[in-house]
Amino acid sequence: MTKYDELIIEPRDDGRWGIKKPHAERASAVEDTQKRAVKRATQLAPEGDIKLKGLNGKFRHIQHG
């Protein structure tokens, strides 16, 4: 992935957390916990923009790097 990639972490119906690009239909990765999803997303896009969609539906940015 390039420097300017954007990833979204969001809860799934099965209780796991999906990591996907905006407007993608399928997740690039799925993790069991939110913490593991954040870690995986930072591996996939180390300098990209990572947004976390919480259980309340609101977004927040993840600071990393």
C-alpha positions in Angstrom: 0.0 0.0 0.0 1.1 3.5 -0.6 1.6 6.4 1.8 -1.8 7.9 1.2 -3.9 4.8 1.6 -7.1 5.0 3.7 -8.4 2.1 5.7 -11.6 1.7 7.8 -11.9 -0.6 10.7 -15.5 -1.4 11.5 -17.4 -4.0 13.6 -19.0 -6.9 11.8 -22.2 -8.7 12.6 -20.3 -11.8 13.8 -18.6 -9.7 16.6 -15.2 -9.5 14.8 -13.6 -6.4 13.2 -13.1 -5.9 9.5 -10.4 -3.8 7.9 -11.3 -2.5 4.4 -10.7 0.4 2.0 -13.5 2.9 1.5 -16.2 1.7 -0.8 -14.9 -1.9 -0.8 -17.4 -4.6 -0.5 -15.1 -7.1 1.2 -12.7 -6.7 4.0 -9.0 -6.9 3.4 -8.5 -8.5 6.8 -10.7 -9.6 9.7 -9.5 -9.7 13.3 -11.1 -11.0 16.5 -10.6 -7.9 18.6 -10.5 -4.1 17.9 -7.0 -3.9 19.2 -5.7 -6.6 16.8 -7.6 -4.9 13.9 -5.8 -1.6 14.7 -2.5 -3.3 14.8 -3.1 -5.1 11.5 -4.3 -1.9 9.8 -1.2 -0.1 10.8 0.8 -3.0 9.2 -1.2 -2.7 6.0 -0.9 1.1 5.8 2.0 2.2 8.0 1.7 5.8 6.8 -1.9 5.8 5.7 -5.1 7.3 7.2 -6.8 4.8 9.5 -10.4 5.4 10.7 -12.1 3.4 13.4 -15.9 3.1 13.2 -17.1 2.4 16.7 -20.0 0.4 17.9 -21.9 3.7 18.1 -21.4 4.3 14.4 -19.1 7.3 14.8 -15.6 7.5 13.3 -12.4 8.5 14.9 -8.9 8.7 13.5 -6.1 6.3 14.7 -2.8 8.1 15.4 0.1 5.9 14.5 3.6 6.0 13.0 
